[in-house]
Amino acid sequence: MQLYARCMCCMINQQERQIRKYDDEEKKAAFIKEIMTLTGNCGPEYSAPWVLALMTEIRERYFGKDEEMSQKKRDFNQFLLDLEEELDKMIQKNEDPLKEAMRFARIGNYIDFSALECVSEEEFLKLFGNEKDRIDEAEYGYLCQDLQHASRLVYIMDNCGEIVLDKLVIRELKKLYPSLHITAMVRGREAVNDATVEDAQMAGITKEVPVITNNSSITGVVLSELPGETREVLDKADLILAKGQGNFESLHGCGKNIYYLFLCKCELFSQRFQVEQFQGMLVNEKRVQIQERRTEWNFGHASTSTMEK
């Protein structure tokens, strides 16, 4: 997906927030200049998750790895593991446990330290009580139809903590579709608070299904950057369930049969889908419609129009 001006500014601001704790202003200035140069030189094939991974590599070269983030990830994994039994009971009481498990997993997409300046456990728990939060019935119906005919599904995961709720979705899928072969995908290296194999092990995902990685620190899936065996797993999948904005940004337009499940956490995504912040989305790659703003320049005058894509 196109790298928008707003995304560029947002990523640079994210990086600046992460280095405020350091005292060396010359080093910080040099770092910001380097990532601004990187951003300015990116070609049209670069999505926001890809650029963010490159920025992170540069930041770690200047300041080292962020050990605090590793601890935050473990804390949120444990926070959700402590809630797992209670949430699973709520899911089982619902007339459609799979749909409710997907709704819960989508709420888990709130746990995103790159998109949000402050991730609050209290605010997170409030989202479960939002009566307006519903899975889109029409798209869910299409998903169920596809699940009935699918033999291979890849579940692309997103953030720490959130993956505990993804595990509950996988369990429901295994109950309803016992012949469906499910593979989970996580990040190959540390990528902000995205889930890695270590997080998948802690959350219990590796006990449920095989786990593969994107082999990188990209907070999404860039098909051209995947190793051959991982790309083959995706290509052979009848169905892909991708969690989070980063996976949408990096995969949208690829043409595969992907169902995206995420919260609209930033202003740009809220605008694209014409919804309020933290509205949950279930959309399919082939049917999704988003609003894009286009500015046409003519002899120094600009006019802006909104197009449906």
Secondary structure, DSSP 8 states (H G I E B T S, - for coil): ----HHHHHHHHHHHHHHTTT---HHHHHHHHHHHHHHHHH--TT--HHHHHHHHHHHHHHHH---HHHHHHHHHHHHHHHHHHHHHHHHHHHSSSHHHHHHHHHHHGGG--TTT-S---HHHHHHHTT-TT----HHHHHHHHHHHHH-SEEEEE--BTTHHHHHHHHHHHHHHH-TT-EEEEEEBSS--TTB-BHHHHHHHTGGGTS-EEE-SSS-SS--GGGS-HHHHHHHHH-SEEEEESHHHHHHHTTS-S-EEEEEE--SHHHHHHHT--TT-EEEEETTT---EEEEEEEETTEEEEEEEE-
